[in-house]
């Protein structure tokens, strides 16, 4: 990551009426840019750190802009040529996503130069707000269905001569209530059920010494839930339990990272743990 500070002159045409007549006030604003920002820096610039999302991007074309004089910030994507620049994060629905965006497309007549939001393989929103001459944001609102989805903000171009830029800001997500909404009590009960399922599964289904590792993962998540750390509990189950029991669900056969030898034994463990992660993410979303 490199940090560079530049002075950018914003021509703020402020019309005023007085004894001296109308005039134009020009103000110099200090812009700080952070290239190759961290996930936390992106979340801060998008005004959504409390969502707890992990942000990623492709290529070396993501920059956080911070106008220190006017307390404005946003995330910029840029690209040269036909490669795509992507900024993406995962969200657990259902809920309503809103954000502000605009784009500077070098060839406005091209149908292949776009700034779009994509998930589940479909373009669900397309930015039509150009720069004017600085960020001139439009607000977009999109309904996110139930389940886990990765949201891709994608900037595209058509040729090696294209230079396109896109700007994103004010990302918000409002979860929608779901039937049988989980509670702390219900999640603790589900964790106890998962632990009993592991204990009742024959030892022969596990590689030596690994059954206790899965039980330890459940115990760690249970302690996190008791302290209200629902997001941490979800990550614990995801990283130390689901990734060790998901071979059959993802590929039809146990893989080398799995701790459970057979698909018959994996199925109930994976299903219960995956459901628990969804419940924990829902609980976390509703306390934000």
N, C-alpha and C positions, 0 to 999 in steps of 0.2 A: 504494500500500500504506500502511495506517495501522496504527500499533502502539498498543494500549491495554492498560493493566494494571489489573486489578480484583482485589479481595479476595473470595474465595468461601469461605464457611464450609462445611466438610464435617463433618457430624455423624457421627463415627466412634463407633459404639456398641461400646465395648470392654468386655466383661464380665470382671471380675477378682475374685478371691477373696482376702480378707485380713482383718485384724482389724477393719477398718471396714466390711466387707461389700462388696456389688457396687456398681458405679457406672458412670457414662458420662463418657468423656473427649471433649471437643470441641476440635478443632484448626482453626486458621485456616490455609488453604493459599493460596499466591500463584499465581494463574493468569495467564499471559501469552497473549494471543490475537493472531494475525496475520491480518488480513483481506486478501483478494486476494493469497494467498501466491504466491511463485515456484515453479517446478517443483522447484528444489533444496530449498526449504523443505518442500514436500509430501513429497518423497522422504525427507528426514531425519525428519519426523514419522511416516512410515509404516515407518521402520526398514529402508529398502531403497535407500539411495543407491548401493550398489555394483552394483545391477542396471543402472544407466545409463539408465533409462527417462525419457522426457520426459512430464511430467504436465500435463494440461489440464483445464479445467472450464468449464461453461456458467453464465451469469448471474453475479450478484455475491453468490454464496451459499456460498463456500468459505472456511473458516477453519482455521488451525492452532492447536491448543490445546497449551499446554505447562505442566504442573504442576511448577514449579521445586522445590517442597518434597519431592516424592515421585519425581522423575525419571520422570514419565509424560508422554507426548504422544500426540496422535492428530489425525486430520483430520476436521472436521465439515462436513456439508452441511446447509443449511436452505432452506426454501422457504415461501412464502405463496401460496396459490391453486393453480390447475390447471397451472401450468408445471412442467416437469421440471428438476431440478438434476442435472447429470451431472459425474462425475469420471472421466477416462479416460486410458488409456495403451496403447501397443502392445507386444506380446510376440511373440517368435518361438518356436513350438513345434517338437517336442513337449516337454512337461514337466508338472510338477505345481505348481499355484498354491495357496497357502494364505494365509488372512488372518483377521483378527478384525473383527467388526462388530456393531452393534446399532442400533436405531431407536426414535425417539419419535414414534409416529403418533397424531395427534389423534383420528382416528376409527378405532378398532380393528376396527369391523364392516365397513368399506368394503373392497371387493375391488380398488379402484383406488388406494388409498393404500398404497404398497409401497416397500421398499428392496431392489433386486434387482441381480444381476450379469448382464449381457447380452453375448454376442458371437456373431458369425455369425448375427445376427437372432433369436437364441433366448434366453429366460431360462434360465440354467443353475444359478442359485442364488437363493433368496429368504430374506431375513432375517426370523426369527421371534422374535428376542430383544429384548424391550422394555427401556427404561431402567428402572433399579430402585434408587434414583431417579436415580443417575448412570450413566455408561457401564457396562454389564453385558455384556461381550463374549462372543459365541459364536464358535467357530472353524469356518470353512468350508474345504473342500478341493475343488478342481476340476481335472480332467485337461484339459490344453490340447493339442489335436491338432497335427500338423505344419503348418508354414506360419506366415504372418504373420496375427495377429489383433489387433483393437482391443478392449480390455476396457472395458466401460462399467458403472460403478456408478451406478445411476439411482435417484433419490428422486422419487416421484410423489405427487400429491394429486388430489382430486376437485372441489374448489370453491374459490372465492375466500376462503372462511372457514377453510380448512385451514391449520394451521401444523405442519409436520412437520420433524423433524431426524433426521439419521443420522450415525453415527460409524464410522470405519474405522481400523484399526491393524494393525501387524505383517504387512506384505505380504511374502511370500517366494515365490520361484520356483525350482524345482529342475529343470534340463533333463534330459531323458532321452537316453541314447545313441542315436544313429541309425546305420544301416548305412553303411559307408564314411565314417566320421567324418573330416572334413577335418583336415589338419595344416598347419603353417606351410609345409612343403615343397610340399604339394599345391596350396595356395592360390597360392603364388608361381608354380608351373607354370601354373595356370589364368590368372593375370594375364598371363603371357608369351604364352599362347595367344590371349587376347583382344587383346593388342597386335598380334600377327601377323594376326589377323582384320581389324583396322582397317587395317593397312598394306596388306594384299592386296585390300582393297575399292577398286574404281576411284575415282579422284579425282572423277569426274563425279557420284558419288553424294552428295558432300558440298557444302555451300555453301562458297564460297571462304574459305580460311584456317581452316576449322573442323576439318579432319581432324587437324591438329597439336594442336588444343585437346583432343580426345578422347585422343590419345596422352599429352599432358601429364597428364591426369587419371589415366590408368593408371600413369604413372611416379610420381605423388604417392602413390597408394594402395600401390604396390609398396614405396616407401621406408617408409611407415608400418607395413606388415606386417613388414619386416625388423627394425624396432624393437619389434615386438610390440604395436603400437597397432591391434588388429584392429577395434575399434569405430570409431575414427577413419577407418580405411581404408574401412569399410562406408559411413560417412556421406559420404566423399569421392566414392565411386562413385555413391551415390544422388543427390547434389546436382549433380555436375558431369558425370556420364555418363548415368545412367538417365533423368533428367528431360529429357535432350536427345535421347533415342532411343526414347521410349515412346509417341509419338503413335499409331502404328499398333496397338500392343498394347492401348492404352486406348480409342481412338476409331475405329480402322480406317483412319486416314489421318494423314500427318504434320501436326503442328500448327506454330504460328508459333514455338514455342520449340525445335523440333527442329533438329539440325545436319545430319541425313541426309535427303535429298530423297525417297527411295522406301521403300515398305514392304519390298520385296525385300531392300534393303540393311540396313534397320533390324532385321529379324527376328533374324538370328544375333547381332548386336551386343547387342541388348536381352536375348535369352535367356541369353547367356553372362554378361553383367554382373549380371542378376538372380540367377542361380545363385551367382555369386561373393559377392554381398551376403549371401545365406543362409549360405554357408560361413563368411564372416567373422563373422557374428553368432553362429553356433554356436561358433566358436573363442573369441570374447569371453565367451560365457556360461560356458564350461567353465573359464575361468581365474578366475572370480569366487569 
